Structures are given as structure tokens and as C-alpha cells.
Amino acid sequence: MKLCGKCIRKPWPYAIVALISTFVAFVTWLTLSAAGIHPEDNQWWTGAAFALAVALLFVYMRACLRRHCNEDGHRHDSHKHDHHSHA
């Protein structure tokens, strides 16, 4: 099921995904730096942790938005006007 136009335009879920992913990347970088990992390897692992967090959180966020959109009874029509009626 697709999200309605109102739900897909909400900016805060995307901001939360970015914030949490940034935090995951920072903790990864901090942990690997403290462990003495080579800085180039640290950058790759930090980037991978960020990308994985974004991907997982985005999928989870979209599933939650779909559920809430459906529970709130929002319209999910892709067409707001009926173009097929000829009155």
C-alpha cells in the first residue's frame, strides 16, 4: 500500500532516520578509533555502519508510516479527480 500525499511529505521521520544514523556512525567511528583501527579502515566501516543504519531505519520508518496512515483512514488514491467521468 502506498502512503497518502500528506504522510509522505512529513519531514520529521526522515530527520529522525538521519539523526539516528549519524549517531550510529559517530559511535562506530569512536569505537574503532579507540581500538586503534587504521584511519582509512575506520572511514570505510563508519560509512558502512551509516549506510546500513539508514537502510534499515528507512524501511522500518516507511512500514510504520504505512501502518499509521492506514489506521488514520487517509485516502490512498493516486488520482484526486475522476478523469473518466464525462458529465
N, CA, C and O atoms as a Maestro MAE file, in Angstrom:
{
 s_m_m2io_version
 :::
 2.0.0
}

f_m_ct {
 s_m_title
 :::
 protein
 m_atom[348] {
  # First column is atom index #
  i_m_mmod_type
  r_m_x_coord
  r_m_y_coord
  r_m_z_coord
  i_m_residue_number
  s_m_chain_name
  s_m_pdb_residue_name
  s_m_pdb_atom_name
  i_m_atomic_number
  :::
  1 25 0.842 -1.173 0.000 1 A "MET " " N  " 7
  2 3 0.000 0.000 0.000 1 A "MET " " CA " 6
  3 2 0.891 1.240 0.000 1 A "MET " " C  " 6
  4 15 1.889 1.312 0.717 1 A "MET " " O  " 8
  5 25 0.506 2.205 -0.815 2 A "LYS " " N  " 7
  6 3 1.253 3.450 -0.888 2 A "LYS " " CA " 6
  7 2 0.829 4.380 0.228 2 A "LYS " " C  " 6
  8 15 -0.247 4.234 0.806 2 A "LYS " " O  " 8
  9 25 1.691 5.339 0.521 3 A "LEU " " N  " 7
  10 3 1.368 6.369 1.505 3 A "LEU " " CA " 6
  11 2 0.575 7.469 0.830 3 A "LEU " " C  " 6
  12 15 0.745 7.723 -0.363 3 A "LEU " " O  " 8
  13 25 -0.286 8.118 1.586 4 A "CYS " " N  " 7
  14 3 -1.013 9.263 1.049 4 A "CYS " " CA " 6
  15 2 -0.048 10.443 0.945 4 A "CYS " " C  " 6
  16 15 1.031 10.426 1.537 4 A "CYS " " O  " 8
  17 25 -0.441 11.455 0.196 5 A "GLY " " N  " 7
  18 3 0.401 12.617 -0.012 5 A "GLY " " CA " 6
  19 2 0.744 13.349 1.270 5 A "GLY " " C  " 6
  20 15 1.841 13.890 1.412 5 A "GLY " " O  " 8
  21 25 -0.194 13.366 2.199 6 A "LYS " " N  " 7
  22 3 0.031 14.056 3.472 6 A "LYS " " CA " 6
  23 2 1.126 13.356 4.285 6 A "LYS " " C  " 6
  24 15 2.003 14.014 4.845 6 A "LYS " " O  " 8
  25 25 1.075 12.039 4.346 7 A "CYS " " N  " 7
  26 3 2.025 11.285 5.168 7 A "CYS " " CA " 6
  27 2 3.419 11.225 4.544 7 A "CYS " " C  " 6
  28 15 4.420 11.242 5.261 7 A "CYS " " O  " 8
  29 25 3.488 11.155 3.228 8 A "ILE " " N  " 7
  30 3 4.799 11.011 2.585 8 A "ILE " " CA " 6
  31 2 5.598 12.310 2.664 8 A "ILE " " C  " 6
  32 15 6.823 12.284 2.548 8 A "ILE " " O  " 8
  33 25 4.922 13.448 2.859 9 A "ARG " " N  " 7
  34 3 5.613 14.738 2.907 9 A "ARG " " CA " 6
  35 2 6.032 15.160 4.305 9 A "ARG " " C  " 6
  36 15 6.640 16.218 4.464 9 A "ARG " " O  " 8
  37 25 5.730 14.377 5.307 10 A "LYS " " N  " 7
  38 3 6.146 14.727 6.669 10 A "LYS " " CA " 6
  39 2 7.664 14.648 6.772 10 A "LYS " " C  " 6
  40 15 8.235 13.593 6.494 10 A "LYS " " O  " 8
  41 25 8.339 15.737 7.165 11 A "PRO " " N  " 7
  42 3 9.806 15.719 7.176 11 A "PRO " " CA " 6
  43 2 10.420 15.068 8.410 11 A "PRO " " C  " 6
  44 15 11.545 14.574 8.342 11 A "PRO " " O  " 8
  45 25 9.707 15.055 9.538 12 A "TRP " " N  " 7
  46 3 10.330 14.603 10.791 12 A "TRP " " CA " 6
  47 2 10.748 13.133 10.782 12 A "TRP " " C  " 6
  48 15 11.779 12.829 11.381 12 A "TRP " " O  " 8
  49 25 10.030 12.189 10.147 13 A "PRO " " N  " 7
  50 3 10.534 10.807 10.160 13 A "PRO " " CA " 6
  51 2 11.884 10.679 9.456 13 A "PRO " " C  " 6
  52 15 12.752 9.926 9.897 13 A "PRO " " O  " 8
  53 25 12.056 11.417 8.361 14 A "TYR " " N  " 7
  54 3 13.319 11.368 7.624 14 A "TYR " " CA " 6
  55 2 14.436 12.012 8.439 14 A "TYR " " C  " 6
  56 15 15.576 11.550 8.410 14 A "TYR " " O  " 8
  57 25 14.110 13.065 9.156 15 A "ALA " " N  " 7
  58 3 15.105 13.726 10.007 15 A "ALA " " CA " 6
  59 2 15.543 12.803 11.143 15 A "ALA " " C  " 6
  60 15 16.719 12.776 11.507 15 A "ALA " " O  " 8
  61 25 14.603 12.055 11.697 16 A "ILE " " N  " 7
  62 3 14.939 11.122 12.777 16 A "ILE " " CA " 6
  63 2 15.851 10.004 12.251 16 A "ILE " " C  " 6
  64 15 16.796 9.602 12.929 16 A "ILE " " O  " 8
  65 25 15.564 9.506 11.049 17 A "VAL " " N  " 7
  66 3 16.422 8.485 10.438 17 A "VAL " " CA " 6
  67 2 17.837 9.032 10.271 17 A "VAL " " C  " 6
  68 15 18.809 8.344 10.584 17 A "VAL " " O  " 8
  69 25 17.957 10.258 9.781 18 A "ALA " " N  " 7
  70 3 19.279 10.868 9.586 18 A "ALA " " CA " 6
  71 2 19.997 11.068 10.919 18 A "ALA " " C  " 6
  72 15 21.197 10.813 11.020 18 A "ALA " " O  " 8
  73 25 19.277 11.521 11.934 19 A "LEU " " N  " 7
  74 3 19.878 11.764 13.241 19 A "LEU " " CA " 6
  75 2 20.381 10.472 13.875 19 A "LEU " " C  " 6
  76 15 21.513 10.417 14.356 19 A "LEU " " O  " 8
  77 25 19.552 9.437 13.879 20 A "ILE " " N  " 7
  78 3 19.948 8.166 14.490 20 A "ILE " " CA " 6
  79 2 21.108 7.537 13.708 20 A "ILE " " C  " 6
  80 15 22.032 6.985 14.306 20 A "ILE " " O  " 8
  81 25 21.062 7.620 12.383 21 A "SER " " N  " 7
  82 3 22.140 7.053 11.567 21 A "SER " " CA " 6
  83 2 23.456 7.785 11.797 21 A "SER " " C  " 6
  84 15 24.521 7.167 11.821 21 A "SER " " O  " 8
  85 25 23.381 9.096 11.964 22 A "THR " " N  " 7
  86 3 24.582 9.873 12.261 22 A "THR " " CA " 6
  87 2 25.156 9.472 13.614 22 A "THR " " C  " 6
  88 15 26.373 9.365 13.770 22 A "THR " " O  " 8
  89 25 24.282 9.252 14.589 23 A "PHE " " N  " 7
  90 3 24.735 8.816 15.902 23 A "PHE " " CA " 6
  91 2 25.403 7.437 15.816 23 A "PHE " " C  " 6
  92 15 26.443 7.215 16.436 23 A "PHE " " O  " 8
  93 25 24.815 6.522 15.061 24 A "VAL " " N  " 7
  94 3 25.400 5.185 14.876 24 A "VAL " " CA " 6
  95 2 26.786 5.303 14.234 24 A "VAL " " C  " 6
  96 15 27.728 4.631 14.652 24 A "VAL " " O  " 8
  97 25 26.901 6.163 13.217 25 A "ALA " " N  " 7
  98 3 28.192 6.343 12.560 25 A "ALA " " CA " 6
  99 2 29.221 6.938 13.528 25 A "ALA " " C  " 6
  100 15 30.378 6.519 13.535 25 A "ALA " " O  " 8
  101 25 28.808 7.902 14.335 26 A "PHE " " N  " 7
  102 3 29.728 8.512 15.289 26 A "PHE " " CA " 6
  103 2 30.224 7.496 16.317 26 A "PHE " " C  " 6
  104 15 31.419 7.435 16.608 26 A "PHE " " O  " 8
  105 25 29.316 6.709 16.859 27 A "VAL " " N  " 7
  106 3 29.706 5.689 17.844 27 A "VAL " " CA " 6
  107 2 30.625 4.653 17.198 27 A "VAL " " C  " 6
  108 15 31.580 4.190 17.823 27 A "VAL " " O  " 8
  109 25 30.339 4.291 15.952 28 A "THR " " N  " 7
  110 3 31.210 3.351 15.234 28 A "THR " " CA " 6
  111 2 32.603 3.941 15.071 28 A "THR " " C  " 6
  112 15 33.600 3.275 15.351 28 A "THR " " O  " 8
  113 25 32.672 5.183 14.620 29 A "TRP " " N  " 7
  114 3 33.961 5.853 14.436 29 A "TRP " " CA " 6
  115 2 34.720 5.938 15.761 29 A "TRP " " C  " 6
  116 15 35.917 5.657 15.820 29 A "TRP " " O  " 8
  117 25 34.009 6.330 16.826 30 A "LEU " " N  " 7
  118 3 34.630 6.475 18.138 30 A "LEU " " CA " 6
  119 2 35.174 5.140 18.643 30 A "LEU " " C  " 6
  120 15 36.287 5.078 19.165 30 A "LEU " " O  " 8
  121 25 34.399 4.084 18.490 31 A "THR " " N  " 7
  122 3 34.805 2.754 18.950 31 A "THR " " CA " 6
  123 2 36.014 2.249 18.170 31 A "THR " " C  " 6
  124 15 36.970 1.737 18.754 31 A "THR " " O  " 8
  125 25 35.966 2.395 16.855 32 A "LEU " " N  " 7
  126 3 37.085 1.914 16.040 32 A "LEU " " CA " 6
  127 2 38.345 2.744 16.271 32 A "LEU " " C  " 6
  128 15 39.454 2.209 16.238 32 A "LEU " " O  " 8
  129 25 38.184 4.043 16.503 33 A "SER " " N  " 7
  130 3 39.343 4.891 16.800 33 A "SER " " CA " 6
  131 2 39.982 4.477 18.115 33 A "SER " " C  " 6
  132 15 41.206 4.403 18.223 33 A "SER " " O  " 8
  133 25 39.149 4.207 19.115 34 A "ALA " " N  " 7
  134 3 39.666 3.788 20.416 34 A "ALA " " CA " 6
  135 2 40.345 2.424 20.337 34 A "ALA " " C  " 6
  136 15 41.248 2.129 21.120 34 A "ALA " " O  " 8
  137 25 39.906 1.591 19.386 35 A "ALA " " N  " 7
  138 3 40.500 0.264 19.224 35 A "ALA " " CA " 6
  139 2 41.799 0.314 18.425 35 A "ALA " " C  " 6
  140 15 42.491 -0.696 18.296 35 A "ALA " " O  " 8
  141 25 42.131 1.488 17.888 36 A "GLY " " N  " 7
  142 3 43.377 1.632 17.151 36 A "GLY " " CA " 6
  143 2 43.311 1.166 15.708 36 A "GLY " " C  " 6
  144 15 44.340 0.848 15.112 36 A "GLY " " O  " 8
  145 25 42.131 1.121 15.148 37 A "ILE " " N  " 7
  146 3 41.977 0.727 13.744 37 A "ILE " " CA " 6
  147 2 42.572 1.820 12.850 37 A "ILE " " C  " 6
  148 15 42.472 3.005 13.167 37 A "ILE " " O  " 8
  149 25 43.182 1.425 11.748 38 A "HIS " " N  " 7
  150 3 43.768 2.368 10.797 38 A "HIS " " CA " 6
  151 2 42.678 3.362 10.341 38 A "HIS " " C  " 6
  152 15 41.547 2.957 10.072 38 A "HIS " " O  " 8
  153 25 43.014 4.648 10.256 39 A "PRO " " N  " 7
  154 3 42.005 5.663 9.911 39 A "PRO " " CA " 6
  155 2 41.260 5.403 8.600 39 A "PRO " " C  " 6
  156 15 40.066 5.687 8.508 39 A "PRO " " O  " 8
  157 25 41.936 4.875 7.598 40 A "GLU " " N  " 7
  158 3 41.247 4.594 6.327 40 A "GLU " " CA " 6
  159 2 40.219 3.481 6.498 40 A "GLU " " C  " 6
  160 15 39.107 3.574 5.977 40 A "GLU " " O  " 8
  161 25 40.583 2.439 7.221 41 A "ASP " " N  " 7
  162 3 39.631 1.357 7.505 41 A "ASP " " CA " 6
  163 2 38.477 1.869 8.351 41 A "ASP " " C  " 6
  164 15 37.325 1.481 8.157 41 A "ASP " " O  " 8
  165 25 38.805 2.746 9.292 42 A "ASN " " N  " 7
  166 3 37.789 3.333 10.159 42 A "ASN " " CA " 6
  167 2 36.750 4.089 9.327 42 A "ASN " " C  " 6
  168 15 35.552 3.992 9.594 42 A "ASN " " O  " 8
  169 25 37.202 4.835 8.327 43 A "GLN " " N  " 7
  170 3 36.272 5.581 7.478 43 A "GLN " " CA " 6
  171 2 35.338 4.647 6.720 43 A "GLN " " C  " 6
  172 15 34.139 4.906 6.621 43 A "GLN " " O  " 8
  173 25 35.892 3.558 6.183 44 A "TRP " " N  " 7
  174 3 35.054 2.610 5.440 44 A "TRP " " CA " 6
  175 2 34.012 1.955 6.341 44 A "TRP " " C  " 6
  176 15 32.844 1.856 5.967 44 A "TRP " " O  " 8
  177 25 34.424 1.511 7.518 45 A "TRP " " N  " 7
  178 3 33.487 0.866 8.435 45 A "TRP " " CA " 6
  179 2 32.442 1.843 8.957 45 A "TRP " " C  " 6
  180 15 31.282 1.477 9.145 45 A "TRP " " O  " 8
  181 25 32.856 3.087 9.191 46 A "THR " " N  " 7
  182 3 31.910 4.105 9.645 46 A "THR " " CA " 6
  183 2 30.883 4.391 8.551 46 A "THR " " C  " 6
  184 15 29.690 4.503 8.832 46 A "THR " " O  " 8
  185 25 31.339 4.507 7.319 47 A "GLY " " N  " 7
  186 3 30.423 4.714 6.192 47 A "GLY " " CA " 6
  187 2 29.462 3.548 6.012 47 A "GLY " " C  " 6
  188 15 28.279 3.738 5.732 47 A "GLY " " O  " 8
  189 25 29.988 2.341 6.176 48 A "ALA " " N  " 7
  190 3 29.139 1.150 6.059 48 A "ALA " " CA " 6
  191 2 28.097 1.111 7.167 48 A "ALA " " C  " 6
  192 15 26.943 0.761 6.919 48 A "ALA " " O  " 8
  193 25 28.491 1.468 8.388 49 A "ALA " " N  " 7
  194 3 27.544 1.493 9.507 49 A "ALA " " CA " 6
  195 2 26.460 2.530 9.268 49 A "ALA " " C  " 6
  196 15 25.287 2.279 9.545 49 A "ALA " " O  " 8
  197 25 26.846 3.705 8.750 50 A "PHE " " N  " 7
  198 3 25.876 4.759 8.445 50 A "PHE " " CA " 6
  199 2 24.894 4.290 7.371 50 A "PHE " " C  " 6
  200 15 23.682 4.445 7.525 50 A "PHE " " O  " 8
  201 25 25.416 3.718 6.287 51 A "ALA " " N  " 7
  202 3 24.557 3.256 5.186 51 A "ALA " " CA " 6
  203 2 23.600 2.157 5.639 51 A "ALA " " C  " 6
  204 15 22.427 2.161 5.268 51 A "ALA " " O  " 8
  205 25 24.094 1.227 6.431 52 A "LEU " " N  " 7
  206 3 23.247 0.149 6.926 52 A "LEU " " CA " 6
  207 2 22.156 0.690 7.852 52 A "LEU " " C  " 6
  208 15 21.000 0.274 7.769 52 A "LEU " " O  " 8
  209 25 22.531 1.614 8.732 53 A "ALA " " N  " 7
  210 3 21.544 2.207 9.642 53 A "ALA " " CA " 6
  211 2 20.479 2.967 8.863 53 A "ALA " " C  " 6
  212 15 19.292 2.866 9.173 53 A "ALA " " O  " 8
  213 25 20.896 3.729 7.851 54 A "VAL " " N  " 7
  214 3 19.922 4.464 7.026 54 A "VAL " " CA " 6
  215 2 18.970 3.490 6.342 54 A "VAL " " C  " 6
  216 15 17.756 3.689 6.367 54 A "VAL " " O  " 8
  217 25 19.508 2.448 5.738 55 A "ALA " " N  " 7
  218 3 18.676 1.486 5.011 55 A "ALA " " CA " 6
  219 2 17.672 0.801 5.933 55 A "ALA " " C  " 6
  220 15 16.482 0.738 5.622 55 A "ALA " " O  " 8
  221 25 18.142 0.296 7.053 56 A "LEU " " N  " 7
  222 3 17.246 -0.415 7.975 56 A "LEU " " CA " 6
  223 2 16.198 0.517 8.588 56 A "LEU " " C  " 6
  224 15 15.018 0.173 8.657 56 A "LEU " " O  " 8
  225 25 16.632 1.683 9.027 57 A "LEU " " N  " 7
  226 3 15.692 2.618 9.639 57 A "LEU " " CA " 6
  227 2 14.692 3.160 8.623 57 A "LEU " " C  " 6
  228 15 13.536 3.404 8.969 57 A "LEU " " O  " 8
  229 25 15.116 3.351 7.382 58 A "PHE " " N  " 7
  230 3 14.204 3.840 6.351 58 A "PHE " " CA " 6
  231 2 13.099 2.822 6.080 58 A "PHE " " C  " 6
  232 15 11.926 3.181 5.977 58 A "PHE " " O  " 8
  233 25 13.480 1.557 5.965 59 A "VAL " " N  " 7
  234 3 12.476 0.502 5.747 59 A "VAL " " CA " 6
  235 2 11.515 0.440 6.936 59 A "VAL " " C  " 6
  236 15 10.301 0.344 6.751 59 A "VAL " " O  " 8
  237 25 12.051 0.495 8.141 60 A "TYR " " N  " 7
  238 3 11.214 0.459 9.345 60 A "TYR " " CA " 6
  239 2 10.299 1.685 9.416 60 A "TYR " " C  " 6
  240 15 9.115 1.562 9.732 60 A "TYR " " O  " 8
  241 25 10.849 2.866 9.122 61 A "MET " " N  " 7
  242 3 10.071 4.098 9.172 61 A "MET " " CA " 6
  243 2 8.929 4.069 8.162 61 A "MET " " C  " 6
  244 15 7.809 4.471 8.480 61 A "MET " " O  " 8
  245 25 9.201 3.600 6.958 62 A "ARG " " N  " 7
  246 3 8.143 3.539 5.939 62 A "ARG " " CA " 6
  247 2 7.049 2.554 6.340 62 A "ARG " " C  " 6
  248 15 5.869 2.809 6.098 62 A "ARG " " O  " 8
  249 25 7.428 1.430 6.951 63 A "ALA " " N  " 7
  250 3 6.426 0.467 7.409 63 A "ALA " " CA " 6
  251 2 5.550 1.078 8.497 63 A "ALA " " C  " 6
  252 15 4.336 0.879 8.505 63 A "ALA " " O  " 8
  253 25 6.161 1.815 9.405 64 A "CYS " " N  " 7
  254 3 5.385 2.480 10.460 64 A "CYS " " CA " 6
  255 2 4.470 3.547 9.882 64 A "CYS " " C  " 6
  256 15 3.315 3.663 10.294 64 A "CYS " " O  " 8
  257 25 4.972 4.326 8.935 65 A "LEU " " N  " 7
  258 3 4.145 5.358 8.310 65 A "LEU " " CA " 6
  259 2 2.968 4.734 7.572 65 A "LEU " " C  " 6
  260 15 1.854 5.253 7.649 65 A "LEU " " O  " 8
  261 25 3.189 3.626 6.857 66 A "ARG " " N  " 7
  262 3 2.086 2.952 6.169 66 A "ARG " " CA " 6
  263 2 1.032 2.483 7.167 66 A "ARG " " C  " 6
  264 15 -0.166 2.638 6.931 66 A "ARG " " O  " 8
  265 25 1.482 1.909 8.282 67 A "ARG " " N  " 7
  266 3 0.543 1.424 9.285 67 A "ARG " " CA " 6
  267 2 -0.275 2.573 9.873 67 A "ARG " " C  " 6
  268 15 -1.496 2.470 9.987 67 A "ARG " " O  " 8
  269 25 0.392 3.663 10.244 68 A "HIS " " N  " 7
  270 3 -0.316 4.799 10.825 68 A "HIS " " CA " 6
  271 2 -1.231 5.470 9.802 68 A "HIS " " C  " 6
  272 15 -2.332 5.905 10.140 68 A "HIS " " O  " 8
  273 25 -0.782 5.552 8.571 69 A "CYS " " N  " 7
  274 3 -1.594 6.145 7.509 69 A "CYS " " CA " 6
  275 2 -2.872 5.336 7.318 69 A "CYS " " C  " 6
  276 15 -3.957 5.899 7.175 69 A "CYS " " O  " 8
  277 25 -2.735 4.021 7.316 70 A "ASN " " N  " 7
  278 3 -3.892 3.139 7.158 70 A "ASN " " CA " 6
  279 2 -4.818 3.231 8.365 70 A "ASN " " C  " 6
  280 15 -6.038 3.289 8.207 70 A "ASN " " O  " 8
  281 25 -4.249 3.246 9.573 71 A "GLU " " N  " 7
  282 3 -5.067 3.323 10.789 71 A "GLU " " CA " 6
  283 2 -5.810 4.648 10.896 71 A "GLU " " C  " 6
  284 15 -6.912 4.702 11.442 71 A "GLU " " O  " 8
  285 25 -5.204 5.723 10.373 72 A "ASP " " N  " 7
  286 3 -5.851 7.035 10.428 72 A "ASP " " CA " 6
  287 2 -6.897 7.212 9.338 72 A "ASP " " C  " 6
  288 15 -7.610 8.215 9.318 72 A "ASP " " O  " 8
  289 25 -6.994 6.244 8.428 73 A "GLY " " N  " 7
  290 3 -8.020 6.279 7.394 73 A "GLY " " CA " 6
  291 2 -7.778 7.298 6.305 73 A "GLY " " C  " 6
  292 15 -8.731 7.830 5.736 73 A "GLY " " O  " 8
  293 25 -6.528 7.582 6.002 74 A "HIS " " N  " 7
  294 3 -6.218 8.545 4.943 74 A "HIS " " CA " 6
  295 2 -6.526 7.943 3.584 74 A "HIS " " C  " 6
  296 15 -6.457 6.728 3.398 74 A "HIS " " O  " 8
  297 25 -6.868 8.811 2.633 75 A "ARG " " N  " 7
  298 3 -7.127 8.361 1.262 75 A "ARG " " CA " 6
  299 2 -5.813 7.984 0.604 75 A "ARG " " C  " 6
  300 15 -4.804 8.667 0.776 75 A "ARG " " O  " 8
  301 25 -5.828 6.908 -0.140 76 A "HIS " " N  " 7
  302 3 -4.615 6.436 -0.799 76 A "HIS " " CA " 6
  303 2 -4.774 6.413 -2.307 76 A "HIS " " C  " 6
  304 15 -4.065 5.687 -3.004 76 A "HIS " " O  " 8
  305 25 -5.710 7.212 -2.811 77 A "ASP " " N  " 7
  306 3 -5.903 7.286 -4.257 77 A "ASP " " CA " 6
  307 2 -4.715 7.998 -4.877 77 A "ASP " " C  " 6
  308 15 -4.184 8.954 -4.313 77 A "ASP " " O  " 8
  309 25 -4.312 7.532 -6.020 78 A "SER " " N  " 7
  310 3 -3.258 8.250 -6.720 78 A "SER " " CA " 6
  311 2 -3.857 9.385 -7.537 78 A "SER " " C  " 6
  312 15 -3.150 10.322 -7.908 78 A "SER " " O  " 8
  313 25 -5.174 9.307 -7.825 79 A "HIS " " N  " 7
  314 3 -5.858 10.358 -8.572 79 A "HIS " " CA " 6
  315 2 -6.888 11.016 -7.673 79 A "HIS " " C  " 6
  316 15 -7.756 10.345 -7.115 79 A "HIS " " O  " 8
  317 25 -6.789 12.325 -7.535 80 A "LYS " " N  " 7
  318 3 -7.750 13.031 -6.696 80 A "LYS " " CA " 6
  319 2 -9.020 13.342 -7.466 80 A "LYS " " C  " 6
  320 15 -10.082 13.513 -6.867 80 A "LYS " " O  " 8
  321 25 -8.925 13.416 -8.779 81 A "HIS " " N  " 7
  322 3 -10.084 13.712 -9.611 81 A "HIS " " CA " 6
  323 2 -10.363 12.529 -10.503 81 A "HIS " " C  " 6
  324 15 -9.441 11.852 -10.958 81 A "HIS " " O  " 8
  325 25 -11.615 12.282 -10.752 82 A "ASP " " N  " 7
  326 3 -12.001 11.192 -11.634 82 A "ASP " " CA " 6
  327 2 -11.951 11.706 -13.060 82 A "ASP " " C  " 6
  328 15 -12.827 12.467 -13.471 82 A "ASP " " O  " 8
  329 25 -10.942 11.304 -13.823 83 A "HIS " " N  " 7
  330 3 -10.774 11.776 -15.191 83 A "HIS " " CA " 6
  331 2 -11.630 10.998 -16.165 83 A "HIS " " C  " 6
  332 15 -11.733 11.388 -17.328 83 A "HIS " " O  " 8
  333 25 -12.248 9.912 -15.733 84 A "HIS " " N  " 7
  334 3 -13.006 9.069 -16.630 84 A "HIS " " CA " 6
  335 2 -14.485 9.437 -16.702 84 A "HIS " " C  " 6
  336 15 -15.193 8.938 -17.577 84 A "HIS " " O  " 8
  337 25 -14.958 10.275 -15.827 85 A "SER " " N  " 7
  338 3 -16.381 10.622 -15.858 85 A "SER " " CA " 6
  339 2 -16.581 11.745 -16.858 85 A "SER " " C  " 6
  340 15 -15.832 12.722 -16.890 85 A "SER " " O  " 8
  341 25 -17.598 11.581 -17.661 86 A "HIS " " N  " 7
  342 3 -17.928 12.580 -18.682 86 A "HIS " " CA " 6
  343 2 -19.333 13.078 -18.415 86 A "HIS " " C  " 6
  344 15 -20.287 12.572 -19.006 86 A "HIS " " O  " 8
  345 25 -19.479 14.038 -17.559 87 A "ALA " " N  " 7
  346 3 -20.818 14.521 -17.213 87 A "ALA " " CA " 6
  347 2 -21.202 15.720 -18.035 87 A "ALA " " C  " 6
  348 15 -22.299 16.255 -17.871 87 A "ALA " " O  " 8
  :::
 }
 m_bond[347] {
  # First column is bond index #
  i_m_from
  i_m_to
  i_m_order
  :::
  1 1 2 1
  2 2 3 1
  3 3 4 2
  4 3 5 1
  5 5 6 1
  6 6 7 1
  7 7 8 2
  8 7 9 1
  9 9 10 1
  10 10 11 1
  11 11 12 2
  12 11 13 1
  13 13 14 1
  14 14 15 1
  15 15 16 2
  16 15 17 1
  17 17 18 1
  18 18 19 1
  19 19 20 2
  20 19 21 1
  21 21 22 1
  22 22 23 1
  23 23 24 2
  24 23 25 1
  25 25 26 1
  26 26 27 1
  27 27 28 2
  28 27 29 1
  29 29 30 1
  30 30 31 1
  31 31 32 2
  32 31 33 1
  33 33 34 1
  34 34 35 1
  35 35 36 2
  36 35 37 1
  37 37 38 1
  38 38 39 1
  39 39 40 2
  40 39 41 1
  41 41 42 1
  42 42 43 1
  43 43 44 2
  44 43 45 1
  45 45 46 1
  46 46 47 1
  47 47 48 2
  48 47 49 1
  49 49 50 1
  50 50 51 1
  51 51 52 2
  52 51 53 1
  53 53 54 1
  54 54 55 1
  55 55 56 2
  56 55 57 1
  57 57 58 1
  58 58 59 1
  59 59 60 2
  60 59 61 1
  61 61 62 1
  62 62 63 1
  63 63 64 2
  64 63 65 1
  65 65 66 1
  66 66 67 1
  67 67 68 2
  68 67 69 1
  69 69 70 1
  70 70 71 1
  71 71 72 2
  72 71 73 1
  73 73 74 1
  74 74 75 1
  75 75 76 2
  76 75 77 1
  77 77 78 1
  78 78 79 1
  79 79 80 2
  80 79 81 1
  81 81 82 1
  82 82 83 1
  83 83 84 2
  84 83 85 1
  85 85 86 1
  86 86 87 1
  87 87 88 2
  88 87 89 1
  89 89 90 1
  90 90 91 1
  91 91 92 2
  92 91 93 1
  93 93 94 1
  94 94 95 1
  95 95 96 2
  96 95 97 1
  97 97 98 1
  98 98 99 1
  99 99 100 2
  100 99 101 1
  101 101 102 1
  102 102 103 1
  103 103 104 2
  104 103 105 1
  105 105 106 1
  106 106 107 1
  107 107 108 2
  108 107 109 1
  109 109 110 1
  110 110 111 1
  111 111 112 2
  112 111 113 1
  113 113 114 1
  114 114 115 1
  115 115 116 2
  116 115 117 1
  117 117 118 1
  118 118 119 1
  119 119 120 2
  120 119 121 1
  121 121 122 1
  122 122 123 1
  123 123 124 2
  124 123 125 1
  125 125 126 1
  126 126 127 1
  127 127 128 2
  128 127 129 1
  129 129 130 1
  130 130 131 1
  131 131 132 2
  132 131 133 1
  133 133 134 1
  134 134 135 1
  135 135 136 2
  136 135 137 1
  137 137 138 1
  138 138 139 1
  139 139 140 2
  140 139 141 1
  141 141 142 1
  142 142 143 1
  143 143 144 2
  144 143 145 1
  145 145 146 1
  146 146 147 1
  147 147 148 2
  148 147 149 1
  149 149 150 1
  150 150 151 1
  151 151 152 2
  152 151 153 1
  153 153 154 1
  154 154 155 1
  155 155 156 2
  156 155 157 1
  157 157 158 1
  158 158 159 1
  159 159 160 2
  160 159 161 1
  161 161 162 1
  162 162 163 1
  163 163 164 2
  164 163 165 1
  165 165 166 1
  166 166 167 1
  167 167 168 2
  168 167 169 1
  169 169 170 1
  170 170 171 1
  171 171 172 2
  172 171 173 1
  173 173 174 1
  174 174 175 1
  175 175 176 2
  176 175 177 1
  177 177 178 1
  178 178 179 1
  179 179 180 2
  180 179 181 1
  181 181 182 1
  182 182 183 1
  183 183 184 2
  184 183 185 1
  185 185 186 1
  186 186 187 1
  187 187 188 2
  188 187 189 1
  189 189 190 1
  190 190 191 1
  191 191 192 2
  192 191 193 1
  193 193 194 1
  194 194 195 1
  195 195 196 2
  196 195 197 1
  197 197 198 1
  198 198 199 1
  199 199 200 2
  200 199 201 1
  201 201 202 1
  202 202 203 1
  203 203 204 2
  204 203 205 1
  205 205 206 1
  206 206 207 1
  207 207 208 2
  208 207 209 1
  209 209 210 1
  210 210 211 1
  211 211 212 2
  212 211 213 1
  213 213 214 1
  214 214 215 1
  215 215 216 2
  216 215 217 1
  217 217 218 1
  218 218 219 1
  219 219 220 2
  220 219 221 1
  221 221 222 1
  222 222 223 1
  223 223 224 2
  224 223 225 1
  225 225 226 1
  226 226 227 1
  227 227 228 2
  228 227 229 1
  229 229 230 1
  230 230 231 1
  231 231 232 2
  232 231 233 1
  233 233 234 1
  234 234 235 1
  235 235 236 2
  236 235 237 1
  237 237 238 1
  238 238 239 1
  239 239 240 2
  240 239 241 1
  241 241 242 1
  242 242 243 1
  243 243 244 2
  244 243 245 1
  245 245 246 1
  246 246 247 1
  247 247 248 2
  248 247 249 1
  249 249 250 1
  250 250 251 1
  251 251 252 2
  252 251 253 1
  253 253 254 1
  254 254 255 1
  255 255 256 2
  256 255 257 1
  257 257 258 1
  258 258 259 1
  259 259 260 2
  260 259 261 1
  261 261 262 1
  262 262 263 1
  263 263 264 2
  264 263 265 1
  265 265 266 1
  266 266 267 1
  267 267 268 2
  268 267 269 1
  269 269 270 1
  270 270 271 1
  271 271 272 2
  272 271 273 1
  273 273 274 1
  274 274 275 1
  275 275 276 2
  276 275 277 1
  277 277 278 1
  278 278 279 1
  279 279 280 2
  280 279 281 1
  281 281 282 1
  282 282 283 1
  283 283 284 2
  284 283 285 1
  285 285 286 1
  286 286 287 1
  287 287 288 2
  288 287 289 1
  289 289 290 1
  290 290 291 1
  291 291 292 2
  292 291 293 1
  293 293 294 1
  294 294 295 1
  295 295 296 2
  296 295 297 1
  297 297 298 1
  298 298 299 1
  299 299 300 2
  300 299 301 1
  301 301 302 1
  302 302 303 1
  303 303 304 2
  304 303 305 1
  305 305 306 1
  306 306 307 1
  307 307 308 2
  308 307 309 1
  309 309 310 1
  310 310 311 1
  311 311 312 2
  312 311 313 1
  313 313 314 1
  314 314 315 1
  315 315 316 2
  316 315 317 1
  317 317 318 1
  318 318 319 1
  319 319 320 2
  320 319 321 1
  321 321 322 1
  322 322 323 1
  323 323 324 2
  324 323 325 1
  325 325 326 1
  326 326 327 1
  327 327 328 2
  328 327 329 1
  329 329 330 1
  330 330 331 1
  331 331 332 2
  332 331 333 1
  333 333 334 1
  334 334 335 1
  335 335 336 2
  336 335 337 1
  337 337 338 1
  338 338 339 1
  339 339 340 2
  340 339 341 1
  341 341 342 1
  342 342 343 1
  343 343 344 2
  344 343 345 1
  345 345 346 1
  346 346 347 1
  347 347 348 2
  :::
 }
}
